[in-house]
Amino acid sequence: MKLTPDDLRIRQALEQIETPMYDIVGAVREQRARRSRRMPLRSPQRFLAAILAAVLLTATAAAAVVQFSGGWNALFGQNVMIPDGLATPVRQTQTIEGCTITLEDAIVSEDDVAVLYSFRYADNSIVNTDSRITLLGNSNLLMDGSDEYCVSSSGMGSMDSQDPSVEYYYEAFSLTEDPGDRQLTLTIDPASCMEQTDTLSVPVNLAAIYRSHPVSYQAEDSGAERLTALQQQDCTSAILPQSYPSPEIQFAGVAFEGDTLCVSLRMPEYDSYDSVTAQIDALRDIRNNHLYYGSLHSYGDAGQATELCETQFKGLTEADLPYLEPQISYRRYTPLTETGWSFSFSAPSVKTLTRELGLTMADGIRLEQLTITPLGVELSGTMPIDPTSEDPLYFDDCETPVVTLVLRDGTTVQTLSHGNSLSLDSSDTTTAQLGIEYQYQNDSESRRFLQTETIAAIRINHITISIEE
């Protein structure tokens, strides 16, 4: 199943609520370097002037610890590094129906645009609590009033550990034309609120339901196929506890997919602005009160506008069914605003670097092109695949080339791979198109952004490629 960006944002938010170790990074300062020129000394007056210049230089170096929006630190680590002049402060704020978004900073390069913005309530109440999560709609970047140049985006959000009344968001957009000094418009869809109930027990006889019509899935079965198979089971005795008025949510059935037990609910497709959903969070073993936690999967059936919400539990067998009691929780989505936000700005674009490579690695990966932007590095090329494999597009992280940058001052910058994509060409079933993205690292926990003019060379595994002027 492929999740939409909105689904991913919701799943991440739910994980943060349900996991005690909530991933919050405190807001801190970051350091920027400044340049100065030394003046020749030819007289006592100039000597005194030089002393004064040295004092001013020391003060300037101390003042170089500049506080951008605290979101950079909350999102990218305690020691995040942003070169002087790379980020453009925007500082535009709009409040709609008690919800305030501020577009804080932007990084504009020849190939991509990154924006950082914050959300808070006008009354400064806490954004997210144990039972409530604030959800912002999808964001999009328009250029010169048209969205045809916005290719893709990826983003993340994080609370400020020092101030729970603000949440920061970062979005990066890839563009097909240089956006420098052109009108850029960031749009953010309306906000909604998700309320979550406590977990409730469902007194249902899973063994009896399964015996009424045993169902076995194949891994590739679609949502429609799974729904059709479960409709043969008798679930009339499965009465769900109702936290919110939601008669459309029903127990769908029980099935096995190999050694995995699948327990499902059936409900209308959810609307993140106005709907009620539910999921099976766990199975309680009544023999010892042990809780089994599974992985959640959603399968849509566009023809019937129905969603199958399935929780999968590995290692449980038919013999366990009489002793398992599902644990269910509900979520209600309600709108916070009727309209979204729109911010327009412009900034000069900083330089990006593109190089043709033609490198063949030891494992058969062929790297054709290198792109270096202030946000990171992207390698594109091809790799051999086995079309008879069960998952021919599987790419192991250990196969990812190691990328290191060498700066003009002789220092090195490590990178971290944070995503790859594989796609097949219908004319070639033995080779896949490969793309790998890397982020610059300042240390093991902090991210770094770079002016590409400071890069002298890049190392891919043990191969060093010089970056010409």
VENTA-V450988 format. One record per residue. N is the residue number from 0. SS is DSSP state (hx for helix, st for strand, lp for the rest). PHI is phi in whole degrees, 0 to 359 (NA if undefined). PSI is psi in whole degrees, -180 to 180 (none if undefined). Layout:
BEGIN
n = (N,N)
ss = (SS,SS)
phi = (PHI,PHI)
psi = (PSI,PSI)
END
This chain:
BEGIN
n = (0,1,2,3,4,5,6,7,8,9,10,11,12,13,14,15,16,17,18,19,20,21,22,23,24,25,26,27,28,29,30,31,32,33,34,35,36,37,38,39,40,41,42,43,44,45,46,47,48,49,50,51,52,53,54,55,56,57,58,59,60,61,62,63,64,65,66,67,68,69,70,71,72,73,74,75,76,77,78,79,80,81,82,83,84,85,86,87,88,89,90,91,92,93,94,95,96,97,98,99,100,101,102,103,104,105,106,107,108,109,110,111,112,113,114,115,116,117,118,119,120,121,122,123,124,125,126,127,128,129,130,131,132,133,134,135,136,137,138,139,140,141,142,143,144,145,146,147,148,149,150,151,152,153,154,155,156,157,158,159,160,161,162,163,164,165,166,167,168,169,170,171,172,173,174,175,176,177,178,179,180,181,182,183,184,185,186,187,188,189,190,191,192,193,194,195,196,197,198,199,200,201,202,203,204,205,206,207,208,209,210,211,212,213,214,215,216,217,218,219,220,221,222,223,224,225,226,227,228,229,230,231,232,233,234,235,236,237,238,239,240,241,242,243,244,245,246,247,248,249,250,251,252,253,254,255,256,257,258,259,260,261,262,263,264,265,266,267,268,269,270,271,272,273,274,275,276,277,278,279,280,281,282,283,284,285,286,287,288,289,290,291,292,293,294,295,296,297,298,299,300,301,302,303,304,305,306,307,308,309,310,311,312,313,314,315,316,317,318,319,320,321,322,323,324,325,326,327,328,329,330,331,332,333,334,335,336,337,338,339,340,341,342,343,344,345,346,347,348,349,350,351,352,353,354,355,356,357,358,359,360,361,362,363,364,365,366,367,368,369,370,371,372,373,374,375,376,377,378,379,380,381,382,383,384,385,386,387,388,389,390,391,392,393,394,395,396,397,398,399,400,401,402,403,404,405,406,407,408,409,410,411,412,413,414,415,416,417,418,419,420,421,422,423,424,425,426,427,428,429,430,431,432,433,434,435,436,437,438,439,440,441,442,443,444,445,446,447,448,449,450,451,452,453,454,455,456,457,458,459,460,461,462,463,464,465,466,467,468)
ss = (lp,lp,lp,lp,hx,hx,hx,hx,hx,hx,hx,hx,hx,hx,hx,hx,hx,hx,lp,lp,lp,lp,lp,lp,st,lp,lp,lp,lp,st,st,lp,lp,lp,lp,lp,lp,lp,lp,lp,lp,lp,lp,hx,hx,hx,hx,hx,hx,hx,hx,hx,hx,hx,hx,hx,hx,hx,hx,hx,hx,hx,hx,lp,st,st,lp,lp,lp,lp,hx,hx,hx,hx,hx,hx,lp,lp,lp,lp,st,lp,lp,lp,lp,lp,lp,st,st,st,st,st,st,st,st,st,lp,lp,st,st,st,st,st,st,st,st,st,st,st,lp,lp,st,st,st,st,st,st,st,st,st,st,lp,lp,lp,lp,lp,lp,lp,lp,lp,lp,st,st,st,st,lp,lp,lp,st,st,st,st,st,lp,lp,st,lp,lp,lp,st,st,st,st,st,st,st,st,st,st,st,lp,lp,st,st,st,st,st,st,st,st,st,st,st,st,st,lp,lp,lp,lp,lp,lp,lp,lp,st,st,st,st,st,lp,lp,lp,st,st,st,st,st,lp,lp,lp,st,st,lp,lp,lp,lp,hx,hx,hx,hx,hx,hx,hx,lp,lp,lp,st,lp,lp,lp,lp,lp,lp,hx,hx,hx,hx,hx,hx,hx,hx,lp,lp,lp,lp,lp,lp,lp,lp,lp,lp,lp,lp,lp,lp,lp,lp,lp,lp,lp,st,st,st,st,st,st,st,st,lp,lp,st,st,st,st,st,st,st,st,st,lp,lp,lp,lp,lp,lp,st,st,st,st,st,st,st,st,st,st,st,lp,lp,lp,lp,st,st,st,st,lp,st,st,st,st,st,st,st,lp,lp,lp,lp,st,st,st,st,st,st,st,st,st,lp,lp,lp,hx,hx,hx,hx,hx,hx,st,st,st,st,st,st,st,st,st,st,st,st,lp,lp,lp,lp,lp,st,st,st,st,st,lp,lp,lp,lp,st,lp,lp,st,st,st,st,st,st,st,st,lp,lp,lp,lp,lp,st,st,st,st,st,st,st,st,lp,lp,st,st,st,st,st,st,st,st,st,lp,lp,lp,lp,lp,lp,lp,lp,lp,lp,lp,lp,hx,hx,hx,lp,lp,lp,st,st,st,st,st,lp,lp,lp,lp,st,st,st,st,st,st,st,st,st,st,st,st,st,st,lp,lp,st,st,st,st,st,st,st,st,st,st,st,st,st,st,lp,lp,lp,lp,lp,st,st,lp,lp,lp,hx,hx,hx,st,st,st,st,st,st,lp,lp,st,st,st,st,lp,lp,lp)
phi = (NA,256,273,285,305,293,299,297,299,292,301,298,295,295,299,293,289,276,255,302,276,288,280,236,245,291,279,223,267,232,251,238,273,238,255,215,244,274,267,293,257,233,203,304,298,289,297,297,297,293,299,299,296,295,298,295,297,297,295,295,298,293,284,291,284,257,265,286,307,299,296,300,286,296,271,240,107,298,246,304,240,231,299,302,87,284,271,258,294,254,55,253,233,224,244,233,49,82,245,247,241,242,281,276,222,219,244,246,238,294,242,208,226,244,233,236,222,235,235,206,276,298,268,62,286,295,292,236,237,297,246,220,234,270,242,269,288,296,250,215,245,254,239,53,80,234,260,291,265,278,272,201,211,217,206,204,222,202,283,272,296,275,211,290,271,226,233,254,228,232,229,240,243,264,236,260,225,298,270,300,60,256,286,250,233,266,248,232,292,306,266,222,232,246,255,240,271,292,284,240,275,248,284,233,270,297,296,293,297,293,294,297,191,300,237,236,267,259,303,270,299,279,299,297,293,291,298,299,295,287,295,280,275,266,248,296,276,273,263,272,295,248,279,237,300,212,294,287,274,226,288,266,145,230,210,238,237,66,264,245,273,244,244,231,244,242,202,295,303,281,241,293,256,194,190,235,230,212,206,278,279,198,240,263,276,290,286,217,64,288,256,261,254,238,254,266,222,239,234,265,229,301,296,252,51,241,241,258,262,244,251,252,236,280,88,272,239,300,295,277,306,297,249,252,240,296,245,242,226,245,225,243,252,229,287,258,226,271,237,258,247,214,231,245,201,211,199,295,267,270,287,242,238,231,226,278,251,70,256,249,274,298,270,92,290,251,265,261,216,237,234,241,236,300,272,165,240,231,251,229,176,224,214,287,225,256,296,272,291,298,226,295,264,286,232,284,302,291,276,292,300,272,243,228,254,250,274,292,272,94,281,244,234,278,234,230,291,232,167,218,226,230,216,259,261,301,273,218,269,253,226,243,283,238,226,231,250,231,249,284,247,271,208,291,236,235,261,228,240,228,279,295,296,274,267,262,201,230,251,245,55,253,257,256,242,284,260,285,297)
psi = (136,122,144,163,-36,-40,-44,-42,-42,-44,-44,-41,-41,-42,-36,-35,-43,-12,122,-35,75,125,94,131,130,155,131,-178,160,156,135,140,145,151,151,160,137,130,143,147,119,-6,162,-38,-42,-29,-46,-39,-36,-40,-45,-39,-37,-42,-44,-37,-41,-43,-38,-42,-40,-37,-7,-14,92,138,103,-170,137,-12,-33,-41,-41,-33,-37,11,163,-33,33,139,127,118,152,127,-4,-48,138,117,130,-52,51,134,137,136,126,119,46,5,124,128,134,121,109,-65,160,144,118,121,178,-21,-20,165,131,137,147,126,162,155,139,160,147,-26,8,26,164,134,-50,137,-177,-27,-3,135,135,130,124,147,178,150,154,151,123,146,126,37,2,145,11,-17,-6,108,-50,167,155,148,177,162,156,145,154,116,-24,-17,94,0,3,140,138,148,145,131,138,129,134,135,158,-6,155,119,4,130,18,161,118,136,119,123,140,125,163,154,154,174,136,122,138,136,168,163,136,149,142,107,82,143,93,-36,-42,-41,-43,-39,-28,-30,93,134,133,128,156,148,-31,3,136,174,-42,-41,-39,-42,-43,-42,-41,-24,-15,-13,151,104,19,-25,-6,93,121,140,144,107,-40,155,104,62,-17,-18,124,156,128,-35,-174,138,168,139,93,-123,21,128,130,120,128,151,152,135,164,155,135,152,118,-6,-20,89,171,133,168,162,152,111,-35,171,127,127,112,-11,-32,9,15,141,125,126,140,-172,139,137,143,137,125,154,91,-33,-35,4,41,144,136,114,108,130,128,133,116,143,-8,144,176,-32,-22,-19,-42,-16,8,131,116,146,123,147,154,154,134,129,126,146,144,-35,151,-25,166,-167,154,128,131,140,171,156,150,148,141,161,143,162,135,131,140,137,-67,41,136,121,169,-31,13,-5,130,114,117,-34,147,131,128,122,171,-21,-25,-165,142,129,135,148,-146,162,148,145,162,106,-17,-6,152,-34,81,-22,18,133,112,138,-30,-15,-12,126,147,127,129,140,143,122,166,-20,6,-11,161,154,124,157,162,125,130,16,146,158,142,138,151,145,126,-23,-8,106,0,-3,139,146,132,136,133,132,143,146,147,139,135,-38,-166,-16,-3,149,160,149,150,145,123,-22,-18,-3,128,-35,163,138,127,110,-115,13,126,129,121,140,111,164,none)
END
